[in-house]
Amino acid sequence: MKKIITTFFLVCFAWNTYNAFNMENCTKEININHLNSKNILSYIKENNLTNKIMKICSNDICSDINIQNIEQDIKEFIKRNLKYLESKDKDTSLEAELKGFRIDKILVNSCL
């Protein structure tokens, strides 16, 4: 009985390890030159990325995105970036708030 339980435990552990390494291969990076904080949400919806999006990055700041709270997470990402820009330069922050700031990359789950 001990051998069966031990074998079952080792199989479960191996399966979880395999799945963890497999998920790393599912991450795809999307780089778009014309994308900014004003049109990010519409871009995500138009390209059917709402169920696949994992992370958004701009400059030095990246933010994980939860699929259930996608709009709220994006709003928080924008607020955090604006605060970061404000700490660097007030004029740049105001311009970014009016025109939007550049989104460098979007990470999506390509296995879905």
C-alpha positions as CSV (number, residue, x, y, z in Angstrom):
1,M,0.0,0.0,0.0
2,K,2.9,2.3,0.8
3,K,4.4,1.7,-2.7
4,I,1.1,2.6,-4.4
5,I,0.7,5.9,-2.4
6,T,4.4,6.8,-3.0
7,T,4.1,6.0,-6.7
8,F,0.9,8.1,-6.9
9,F,2.6,11.0,-5.1
10,L,5.6,10.9,-7.5
11,V,3.3,10.7,-10.6
12,C,1.3,13.8,-9.4
13,F,4.5,15.7,-8.6
14,A,6.0,14.9,-12.1
15,W,2.7,15.9,-13.8
16,N,2.6,19.3,-11.9
17,T,6.3,19.9,-12.8
18,Y,5.6,19.1,-16.5
19,N,2.6,21.5,-16.6
20,A,4.6,24.3,-14.9
21,F,7.4,24.1,-17.5
22,N,4.9,23.7,-20.3
23,M,3.2,27.0,-19.4
24,E,6.4,28.9,-20.0
25,N,6.3,27.8,-23.6
26,C,2.8,29.3,-23.9
27,T,3.8,32.9,-23.3
28,K,3.8,35.0,-26.5
29,E,5.0,38.6,-26.6
30,I,3.2,41.1,-28.8
31,N,5.0,44.3,-29.7
32,I,3.0,47.1,-31.4
33,N,4.4,50.5,-32.3
34,H,1.2,52.5,-32.4
35,L,-0.4,51.2,-29.2
36,N,-0.9,53.6,-26.2
37,S,-2.8,53.7,-23.0
38,K,-5.8,55.4,-24.7
39,N,-6.5,52.6,-27.1
40,I,-5.2,49.6,-25.2
41,L,-8.6,48.3,-24.2
42,S,-10.1,48.6,-27.6
43,Y,-7.1,46.9,-29.1
44,I,-7.5,44.0,-26.7
45,K,-11.2,43.6,-27.5
46,E,-10.7,44.0,-31.3
47,N,-8.0,41.3,-31.4
48,N,-9.9,38.9,-29.1
49,L,-7.1,38.9,-26.5
50,T,-9.5,39.3,-23.5
51,N,-9.2,35.6,-22.5
52,K,-5.5,35.3,-23.3
53,I,-3.9,38.5,-21.9
54,M,-1.4,37.9,-19.0
55,K,0.7,41.1,-18.7
56,I,1.0,44.6,-20.1
57,C,4.3,46.5,-20.1
58,S,5.3,50.1,-20.6
59,N,8.8,51.4,-20.1
60,D,10.0,49.9,-16.8
61,I,6.6,49.0,-15.5
62,C,4.8,45.7,-16.1
63,S,1.5,44.7,-14.7
64,D,-0.2,41.3,-14.4
65,I,-3.8,41.3,-15.8
66,N,-6.5,39.2,-14.3
67,I,-9.0,38.1,-17.0
68,Q,-12.0,38.5,-14.7
69,N,-11.0,42.2,-13.8
70,I,-9.4,43.2,-17.1
71,E,-10.8,46.7,-17.3
72,Q,-10.1,47.5,-13.6
73,D,-6.5,46.0,-13.9
74,I,-5.8,48.2,-17.0
75,K,-7.1,51.3,-15.2
76,E,-4.8,50.5,-12.3
77,F,-1.9,49.9,-14.6
78,I,-2.5,53.4,-16.2
79,K,-2.7,55.1,-12.9
80,R,0.5,53.5,-11.7
81,N,2.3,54.5,-14.9
82,L,1.0,58.1,-14.6
83,K,2.3,58.3,-11.0
84,Y,5.7,56.9,-12.1
85,L,5.9,59.5,-14.9
86,E,4.8,62.3,-12.5
87,S,7.7,61.4,-10.2
88,K,10.1,61.8,-13.1
89,D,8.7,64.9,-14.8
90,K,5.4,66.7,-14.3
91,D,5.1,67.9,-17.9
92,T,5.6,64.4,-19.3
93,S,3.0,63.1,-16.9
94,L,0.4,65.7,-18.0
95,E,1.1,65.0,-21.7
96,A,0.8,61.2,-21.0
97,E,-2.5,61.8,-19.2
98,L,-3.9,63.8,-22.2
99,K,-2.5,61.9,-25.1
100,G,-1.7,58.5,-23.5
101,F,1.7,56.8,-23.0
102,R,3.2,54.1,-25.2
103,I,2.6,50.4,-24.4
104,D,5.7,48.5,-25.2
105,K,4.5,44.9,-25.1
106,I,1.6,42.7,-24.3
107,L,2.2,39.1,-23.0
108,V,-0.5,36.6,-23.9
109,N,-1.1,32.9,-23.3
110,S,-0.7,31.4,-26.8
111,C,-1.8,27.9,-25.7
112,L,-5.5,28.8,-25.2
